Amino acid sequence: MLHKTRGIVLHHIKYSESSIIAYIYTEGFGRQTYLVNSVRGKKTTSRANLFQPLFLLELDVYYKPQRDLQRIKEFRNILPFKTIPYDVIKSSIVLFLAEILYRTLREEESNPTLFDFLINAIQLFDNSTKGILNFHILFLLQFTKFLGFFPINNFSLINRYLDLKNGTFVTSKPFHPYYLEKDLSQIFSQMLNKDLHEFNSVISPAGKRGLILEKILEYYQLHVEGLGTVKSLKVLREVFH
């Protein structure tokens, strides 16, 4: 049966000389894997370009429950990017976030609230010009609300250490290595109080931005089974330095 739905491209791989397999987070069916025919080749290069990371598509798809590989009949770009493809920093951040989403979004069912969060976040980033170096950091923190492990922000003069295993601030250093020191814990607490649209007001010391990101990824590793190595992190580090 043919369905219309919107989708966010997470990743794609070559399948044949003319086809690709695309991993897309859809509004109607959650994460789905699609065989897309006739998008590779000299005359169809522009069609394959629509499957770049986090591109927003309107899809006509054939959907069969319990099927590992679905099919796309038609696809169109909606809300074309204004800045991301032309900004090396933005495109590197998008590549990184797309990989995180590819590794964490696993549910094959509709979640309109999550889909709206993602599509609004992508548009917000594309339209922004200030504070973009902090966007992915705040995005990752806000995204944990949907993954089920948003930290409890009980930071205080007493609770000064963030326990990454338990996602809460504690009075003394835990008996394991997964925690943040007091100065970094305070920065995290301030970030947890921010909504995503406030990302350009986040004060993140430039010298600690890389460490903050590493600790957030460590937090993800502790709470997302089988997350694996985030390969695009290397690209992000090279661009930022």
C-alpha positions in Angstrom: 0.0 0.0 0.0 1.3 3.5 -0.9 1.7 6.1 1.9 2.8 9.7 2.1 5.2 10.7 4.9 8.0 13.1 5.6 11.4 11.8 6.4 14.9 12.9 7.6 17.8 11.2 5.9 20.2 9.6 8.4 22.6 7.7 6.1 22.8 5.9 2.8 25.0 3.3 1.1 25.6 2.2 -2.5 23.5 -0.8 -3.4 24.2 -1.2 -7.1 25.4 0.9 -10.0 22.0 2.8 -10.1 20.5 2.2 -6.6 21.2 3.0 -3.0 19.9 1.9 0.4 18.7 4.8 2.5 18.2 4.9 6.2 15.5 7.5 7.0 13.7 8.5 10.1 10.1 9.0 9.0 7.2 10.8 10.5 4.7 8.0 9.9 6.8 4.8 10.5 9.8 5.8 12.6 13.2 4.5 11.4 12.9 2.7 8.0 15.4 1.3 5.5 14.5 1.9 1.8 15.7 0.6 -1.5 15.9 3.6 -3.8 16.3 2.8 -7.5 17.5 4.9 -10.4 19.3 7.6 -8.4 22.9 6.8 -9.4 24.6 7.4 -12.8 25.4 10.3 -15.1 21.9 11.4 -15.7 20.6 10.9 -12.1 23.3 12.4 -9.9 21.1 15.2 -8.6 18.5 12.7 -7.3 21.2 10.9 -5.2 22.2 14.3 -3.8 18.9 14.5 -2.0 20.0 11.7 0.3 22.7 13.7 2.1 22.7 13.7 5.9 19.6 15.3 7.5 18.0 16.3 4.2 14.3 16.7 4.7 12.2 14.8 2.2 8.6 14.2 1.3 8.1 10.5 0.4 5.7 8.3 -1.3 6.5 4.9 0.1 5.3 1.3 0.0 5.0 0.0 3.5 4.8 -3.6 4.7 5.0 -4.3 8.4 7.9 -6.5 9.6 9.7 -6.0 6.3 13.4 -5.2 6.6 13.7 -3.3 3.3 10.9 -1.0 2.2 10.6 0.7 -1.2 10.3 4.4 -2.2 8.2 5.3 -5.2 8.8 9.1 -5.2 10.7 11.6 -3.1 11.0 15.4 -3.1 13.1 17.8 -1.1 11.1 20.0 1.3 12.5 22.9 3.2 15.8 23.1 1.2 18.8 24.1 3.3 19.9 27.7 3.0 23.3 27.6 4.7 24.3 24.1 5.8 25.8 22.8 2.4 27.8 25.9 2.0 29.3 26.2 5.5 32.1 23.7 6.3 31.5 24.0 10.1 27.8 23.5 9.8 28.1 20.6 7.4 30.6 18.9 9.7 28.2 19.3 12.7 25.3 17.9 10.6 27.4 14.9 9.5 28.2 14.3 13.2 24.6 14.6 14.4 23.3 12.4 11.5 25.7 9.7 12.6 24.5 10.0 16.2 20.8 9.8 15.1 21.7 6.8 12.8 23.2 5.0 15.8 20.5 5.8 18.3 17.2 6.0 16.5 16.0 2.4 16.3 12.3 2.3 16.9 10.3 1.4 13.8 7.1 3.2 14.9 5.7 6.7 14.6 6.8 9.3 17.2 5.4 12.7 16.0 6.8 14.6 19.0 10.3 13.3 18.4 10.0 13.9 14.6 8.9 17.5 15.2 11.8 18.1 17.6 14.2 16.9 15.0 12.8 18.8 12.0 12.5 22.0 14.1 16.1 21.6 15.3 17.5 21.1 11.8 15.7 24.2 10.6 16.8 26.2 13.6 20.4 25.3 12.9 20.2 26.0 9.2 18.7 29.5 9.9 21.2 30.4 12.6 24.3 32.5 12.3 25.6 32.9 15.8 26.8 30.5 18.5 26.7 27.5 16.1 29.8 25.9 17.7 27.6 25.0 20.7 24.5 23.7 18.8 25.5 20.0 18.7 26.3 20.0 22.4 23.0 21.4 23.5 21.2 19.2 20.9 22.7 16.0 22.3 21.7 17.0 25.8 18.1 17.8 24.7 17.9 14.6 22.6 18.4 12.5 25.8 14.9 13.4 26.8 13.6 11.3 24.0 16.1 8.5 24.6 15.0 8.3 28.2 18.2 9.3 30.1 18.0 13.1 30.5 20.1 14.0 33.5 18.4 15.1 36.7 19.6 18.6 37.3 20.0 18.7 41.0 23.3 20.6 41.0 23.9 22.7 44.1 26.7 23.7 46.5 26.3 20.2 47.9 25.7 18.1 44.8 28.7 19.3 42.7 29.7 16.1 40.8 27.8 14.8 37.8 27.6 11.0 38.0 27.4 9.9 34.4 26.3 6.3 35.2 23.3 7.4 37.2 22.6 10.8 35.4 22.4 12.8 38.6 24.6 15.2 40.6 26.1 13.8 43.8 27.9 15.1 46.9 31.2 13.3 46.4 33.2 11.6 43.7 31.6 8.2 42.8 33.5 4.9 43.2 33.8 4.6 39.4 35.5 6.7 36.7 32.4 8.0 35.0 31.8 11.4 36.5 32.6 15.1 35.9 34.7 17.3 38.1 33.1 20.3 39.8 33.8 23.0 37.2 32.6 20.9 34.3 29.5 19.7 36.3 28.5 23.4 36.8 28.7 24.0 33.1 26.6 21.0 32.4 24.0 22.1 34.9 23.8 25.5 33.2 23.3 23.8 29.8 20.6 21.5 31.1 18.6 24.6 32.0 18.6 25.8 28.4 16.1 25.0 25.7 17.5 24.2 22.3 16.5 27.6 20.8 18.8 29.2 23.4 21.9 27.4 22.1 23.5 30.6 20.9 23.4 32.0 24.5 25.3 29.1 26.0 28.6 30.0 27.5 31.0 27.2 26.7 34.7 28.0 27.3 36.5 27.3 24.0 39.2 25.4 25.7 36.7 23.0 27.3 34.2 22.6 24.4 36.0 19.5 23.2 36.1 17.9 26.6 32.4 18.7 27.2 31.5 16.9 23.9 33.7 13.9 24.9 31.9 13.6 28.2 28.5 13.8 26.6 29.5 11.0 24.2 30.8 9.0 27.2 27.3 9.6 28.8 25.7 8.2 25.6 28.1 5.2 25.6 26.9 4.4 29.1 23.2 4.5 28.3 22.9 3.5 24.6 23.7 -0.2 24.2 25.9 -0.9 21.1 26.5 2.8 20.3 29.9 2.0 18.9 32.6 4.4 17.8 31.3 7.7 16.4 33.6 8.0 13.3 32.6 11.6 12.3 33.9 12.9 15.6 37.4 12.9 14.1 36.2 15.2 11.3 34.5 17.5 13.7 37.7 17.8 15.8 39.7 18.6 12.7 37.3 21.4 11.6 37.1 22.9 15.0 40.9 23.1 15.3 
